[in-house]
Amino acid sequence: PVRGAPGDGNTALTARLREFLTQRGYVVQELADGAAFAVTAEVSVVNAGPGLQRVEIQWIVSRRDGHELGRVLQLNEVPSNALNRAWGDIAYAAAEEAAGGVQTIIRNASTPG
């Protein structure tokens, strides 16, 4: 799940990441039963100056036992209040980029060292 996003961000980001990870061949599920990895996200939005807000999304990849494997960090500035309703294309772009980083973390964790 995604937490902390204004508007429909939590739902939109979760749905879009699910789509992009599925396209990359991962079986995405809601429950931890049988899952090897978990992905969660934390969103914060703060004022960044007149008419702007800085959005930070941290996608956190962990093993089933809760051990954190890595994070994908996204920072961007958007017009103030632009995310208070529908995230639409912003959720699409953020999740598309995040999926590549999540995949890299999972691959690195899955590769015998």
C-alpha positions in Angstrom: 0.0 0.0 0.0 0.9 3.7 -0.4 0.3 6.0 2.5 0.4 9.8 3.0 -0.7 11.0 -0.5 -3.4 13.7 -0.8 -6.4 13.2 -3.1 -6.6 9.7 -4.7 -2.8 9.3 -4.6 -2.7 6.3 -2.3 -5.1 4.4 -4.5 -3.8 5.6 -7.9 -0.1 5.0 -7.1 -0.8 1.5 -5.7 -2.9 0.6 -8.8 -0.4 1.9 -11.3 2.6 0.2 -9.6 0.7 -3.0 -9.6 0.1 -2.7 -13.4 3.8 -1.9 -14.1 5.1 -4.7 -12.0 2.7 -7.1 -13.6 3.9 -6.0 -17.0 7.4 -6.8 -15.9 6.4 -10.4 -15.1 5.8 -10.2 -11.3 2.8 -11.8 -9.7 1.4 -9.0 -7.5 -0.9 -10.0 -4.6 -2.6 -8.2 -1.7 -1.7 -10.7 1.0 1.8 -11.6 2.3 1.0 -15.4 2.2 3.5 -16.9 -0.3 5.1 -13.5 -1.2 8.9 -13.2 -1.4 8.9 -9.4 -1.3 6.8 -6.5 -0.2 6.6 -3.0 -1.6 5.1 -0.1 0.3 5.4 3.6 -0.2 5.3 6.8 1.9 4.4 10.1 0.3 5.0 13.5 1.7 4.0 16.8 0.3 5.4 20.1 1.6 5.4 23.7 0.5 8.4 24.5 -1.8 7.8 28.2 -2.3 5.1 30.4 -3.8 2.7 28.3 -5.7 4.8 25.1 -5.5 4.8 21.9 -3.5 7.6 19.3 -3.3 6.4 15.8 -3.5 8.6 13.0 -2.1 7.7 9.3 -2.7 9.7 6.6 -1.1 9.0 3.1 -2.4 10.3 0.6 0.2 11.2 -2.9 -0.9 11.5 -5.5 1.8 11.7 -9.3 2.2 8.8 -11.2 3.7 10.6 -11.2 7.1 10.5 -7.4 7.1 14.2 -6.8 6.3 14.4 -3.7 4.1 16.3 -4.4 0.8 16.2 -0.9 -0.7 14.3 2.3 -1.5 13.4 4.1 -4.6 13.2 7.8 -3.9 11.3 10.2 -6.2 11.3 14.0 -5.7 9.4 16.5 -7.8 7.8 19.9 -7.6 4.3 20.5 -8.7 1.9 23.5 -8.6 0.3 23.9 -5.2 -2.8 21.8 -4.7 -2.3 20.0 -8.0 -2.5 16.6 -6.2 -5.5 17.3 -3.9 -7.8 15.4 -6.2 -7.0 13.0 -9.0 -3.3 12.1 -9.6 -4.0 10.7 -13.1 -0.9 11.0 -15.3 1.3 11.9 -12.3 0.6 8.5 -10.7 1.2 6.8 -14.1 4.6 8.5 -14.6 5.7 8.0 -11.0 4.8 4.3 -10.9 6.3 3.6 -14.3 9.6 5.0 -13.1 9.4 3.4 -9.7 8.8 0.0 -11.2 12.2 -0.1 -12.8 13.9 0.8 -9.5 11.8 -1.8 -7.6 12.7 -4.4 -10.2 16.4 -3.6 -9.8 16.2 -4.0 -6.0 14.4 -7.3 -6.3 16.9 -8.6 -8.9 19.9 -7.6 -6.7 18.3 -9.3 -3.7 17.6 -12.4 -5.8 21.1 -12.7 -7.2 23.4 -14.9 -5.2 26.3 -12.8 -4.0 
